[in-house]
């Protein structure tokens, strides 16, 4: 392990079939005004909305609803949510939904009283929350897994006018205070969304794994998480209500991006930058944008991090290295990954998400360049990778 780091994660998790039973006790720690945040209304169809509302009312809360959070929350929606939170004098924001709903809730929590345009402050200038700014506490009831937003300080917001989709990782004071994780709440999710979330999890792990050359304990942990994810995903695709598989996927998602495996790592988030740029121009589902750009990116940077890619091939995909060069082993690992991605139904090309060749320059311009990986990309290289992703 290299470098010095501090690790703290203040989010309390309640996991399992009876996890929602703990919501009332958590609500008792906050004031009477709760802003209930959710997405397009699926929680009303599957009964989760009624269950949560029942607990809120039993706890004596005054509830203000903020529904309609879109899969890629916009800066306009954020402004609207801030107004609602202030008008409601919200003591707690309760996010019931997937990663986008949780992301949005955290963005509102730091933005409602920031005294500035939150898009400019947090997502363009990347400023921290000012000392003294009121942060509204957030709690989460998770209904879709993938982002890990239930146990981190991350928030991603889209600005369609500027064709930008940008994430800001806030400090531990913005982490959800608690999160309720019942795997059964994910059972009614459409397969497309489930598979998209599965790849979001995989991408989170890979983007932390493919960095550094030291012997890092986090890499061993991530290899185990990846093997478990692949195994459980294969089961869940065939039987979406297999509790064991869905519970494993939910738990892996949380640990993939709650800052734990990033410790002592440089990390490489360029796949997310590429995918988010595609999403900013197409409004496509997040996990699918990552799937569509990943292999062209990894095949491009493979020569710069070949030993790690060969290790990945052997330890995650079971590639037999006997009689093969390191390069052949590394390439075979990505070939195995591609076969699996296609098998579970991931989108493999950005053209299938609505991107066209005449959009590539604009997408390239929307792609942020990250350091920490095996290769820092130039604008020309980003364009070439996107073209290979069509």
N, C-alpha and C positions, 0 to 999 in steps of 0.2 A: 504494500500500500504506500503510495507516494503522497507527500504534502501533509498539511495540517488541516483539520476540519472540525466543525462542531455539528453534532447531530441532535435535533430535537423535533419531534412530531407531536403536537398537542391534541390532535384529533382523537376523540374516543369513538371506537367502532362497536356496533352491536351487530353480530352476525348470526344468521340462521333463520329457521322457519318462524321462530317466536321473537325475532328482533324488534318488531314494531311495538311489542309490549313495553319496551323501555322508553318510548317516546314521551309518555306523560311525565315521567320523572325528570326528563331533560327539560321539557317545557316549563316545569315549575321553577326553573332557575332564571327565567327571563320575565320581562314585563308582560302586560296584558295584550299589547298590540303585535300581531304577527302578520307578516305579508307572506301569503302562500303563492309560491312561484311554480308554474308548470308549463308544459309545452302545448301541443296541438289538441289535447283533449283525450288522448288514449287512456289516461288514468281514470277518466270518468266511465269509459266503456268496460274496463277490466276490474273495476271495483276498488282500486287502490285509493282513489279520491275520497270515496265515502268512508273508508277505514281511517284515513288520516284526518278528515274533517271531524269525524266522530271523537277522536282523541283531542283535537283542538277545542271543540265545544265542551267536552267533559272537563277540560283543564281551565275553562272559563276565559278563553282567549277571544279577543275581538279580531276577526279575520278580514283582511283585505286581500282580494285575489288579484294576481297578475299573471294571467294565462297568455297563451299564444307565443311563447318563446320559441323561435324558429331554430332549426338544426344548426345554423350558423348565425348566432345572435348578432344583430347589427348595432351600429352606433346610435341609430335612431331609436331602436327599442331600448337601448341602455338609457338614453335621455328620458324616455317615457317612464321607465322603471324607477329612475331617481325621483321624478316628480311624485309618483305614487308612494314611494317609501317615505318621503318627507311629509306628504299630506296625511299619511296614516300614522306618522310618528312611530314607525316600526321599531320595536324592541328586538325583534328577531326576524330574519328572512328564512323561511323554510322552503327549500328547493325539493320538489318531488318530480323526479324525472331522470334523464341521463346526463351525460357530461356537459352538454350545451346548457341545460337548465342550471346545473351547478356552477358552471363557468360564469353564466350571466348573473346569478345570485351574488357571487363574489365580486363581480365588477360593480354591481349596484351598491354593495356593502361599503366599498371604498370611495365610490363616486358621489353618493347622494349628498354628502356634505363637504366635498373637496374644494368648492369655491372656484372651480376652473372647468374648462371643457375637458371631461375625462378622456375623450379620445386623444386629444392633443397632449394632455398631461401624462397619461399612463401608457399609451400605445404608440405615440409618435416620439415624444421626448423621453419616454421610458423613465420617468421620475418615480421615486419612492413616495409612499404615503407620507405627507408632512406630519411632523410632530403636532399633536393636538387635534388632528382631524378625527372626527367621530367616525368610527368603523362599526357598522351594524353587524352583530354576530350572525353567522350563517349555520344552519343545520341542513342535512341532506337525507332524503329517503330515496334510495337509488332504484331505478327501474330499468336501466340499461347500463351495461358495463363496457369499458374500453378506455376511457380517458384517464382514470385514476383521480379525477377531479374531486372525489369524495374525501381525499386525504392529502391534498396538496394546496398550494397557494396560486395555482395557475388559472388564468382566464384568457380566453381567445375571443376577440371581437372582430367583426367584419365591417368594413366601410365600402359599400358598393360604389359610391361616387368616386372614391380614390382607388378602387380596385385593389384594396389591401385587406389582408386577413392576418392579424398580428396577435401574438400571445405575450402576456406579461406574467412573469412569475413573481408574485408578491411574497412577503415574508410570513413567518409563522403566525403573526397576529391576524392574518387574513384566512388562515386555514379554517375549514369548517370546525365548529366546536364539537360536533358529533355527527356521525353518519349511521344510518340504519341500512343494513345490507341483508335482505332476504332474497336468496336466489330464486325463489318461486315468483317473485315480482317481475322477473325477466322472461318468464315462460311464454308470454303472449307476444313477444317481440317478433316481427317478421324476420324470416331467414336472412334477407338482404342486410337488415340492420344488425342482426346478431353476428353475421360473418364480418361485416365491416368493423364492428367493435373488436372482434377477435384479432383482426389484423392491426388495429390501432394499438392493442396490447403488445403484439409482437414487435411492431415498429418502435414503441417506447423502449423495449428491452434492447433491441438491436442498435438503436442510436446511442445507447450508453455503452454497449458491449464493444462496438467497433471503434475503439479509441485506446490509445496507450499501448505500451509494449512491456509493461512491468507484470510481475506475478501478483495479480490483484484478486483478493478473496471475492470481490463483487462479481468478477467474471465467472467464477465457479457457481455462484448462486444463480446468475442469469442463465447459465446453461441448463441448470435444473428447472428453472421456471419455464424456459422455452420447451423443454422436453415434455413437461406436464401440460403446457398449453396445447402443443400439437396433439398429444394423446387425447385430451379432453375435448378439443375442437372436433376431432374426427367422430367422437361419440355423439356430441351435441348436434352436429349436422344431420346425423341419421335419426337421432331421437332428441328433439329440442327440450323435452320435459324430463330428461335424465337428470335427477337432482344432483347426483355426485359430480357429473361432468360440469353442470352449470355452476355449482358451488365452487369448484376448483377454478373455473374461468374467472368468476367474480373475485376470488381471493388473489389470483395472479394479477389481475388488472390493478388492484389496489397497490400491491407491492412493486409492480413494474414502474410506478411513477409517484411514489410518496417520498422521494428523495433518498431512500435507503441505499439502493444499489448504485446511486451516483457518487457516493462518498469515495474519495480517493481516485476518482475518474475525471478525465478531461471532458468527455462526452461530445458527440457529434449529432447536431440536430438539423443537418441539411436536408434530410428526407422530409422532415416536417415543413421546412421553409419552401421546398419545391411543391409539396402537396397543398399547403395553405395558399400558395400563389395560384395554383390551378383552381382551388376552391373559390378564391376571390373573384375569378373570372367566369366560373361556371356554376357556382353555388352547389357543387356536387357534394355527396356524402363524404365526410372527412376521411374515414378509414379507407374508402375506395380510392381517394386521391393518393393516399400514401402507397397503397398497393400498386397503383399504376406507374408510379415513378421509382419505386424502390429498386427493382432489379437493374434497370438501366444505370442508376446511380451506383449501386454496389459493384456492378461489373466494370464500371469506369474507374472506381477508386481501388479495386482489388489489387493492382500491381503495387500500390503504395502501402498496403497493409496485408500483404499476402500471407504472412505467418498466422495472423489472427483468423483470416478467412479459412485457411486450411484447418486450424483448430476447430472452428465452428463446424466445418464439414464433418469432421470425425466425431466430435463430442455431442453434437446436436442431431445430425442427420445420419450418423452411423456409417459414413463413407469409409471403406476399407482402403487405407493408404498404401498397401503392399504393392510394390512394383510401379508406383506412380510418382511423378514429380510433385513438389509442393504446389505448383501452379495447377496441375491437373486435379489434385485433391480439392483445392480451393474452388475451382470452377465447377467440379462435380457437386459440391455442396450447394452452390447457387442453383444448379440444374435441379437438384432434389427439392429445393425450396420452391422453385417455379412449378414443378409438378404438383406439389401439395397445394399451392395457392390456387391453381386451376381446379383441382379436385374439390376444394371446399366452396368454390363459386365466387372467387374474388375477381374484380375487374382488373384487367392487365394492361389496358391502354387508355390514355387520357382522352383519346378520340371517342371512346365509348361513354365518356362522361360529359361530352359536349364541346371539348376543345378541338380547334381546327388549326391548321398550319398557319393561317394568317393571324392567329391569336398568340403565336409563340413569342414574338418580340415583346408584346405587352405582358405576358406571363413572366418572361425573363426579367423584365423591369420591376415586377412585383416580388421577385424572389430575393429574400434577404440572404446575405452571405455569412456563414458561420465559421468560426474557427474551432479547433479542438479535435477535428477528425484527421484522417490520414492525408487529406488533400483539401486545401482551401481553393474553391472554384473561382475561375474567372467568369466574366459575363458570357464569353464565347463558349465556355465549357457548360455553363448552365443551359444555354440555348441548345447545344448538341445533345445533352441528356434529355431535355424535354422533347426534342425531335425524335429521339430514339424511343420515347415513351408513347408517341402517337399510335 
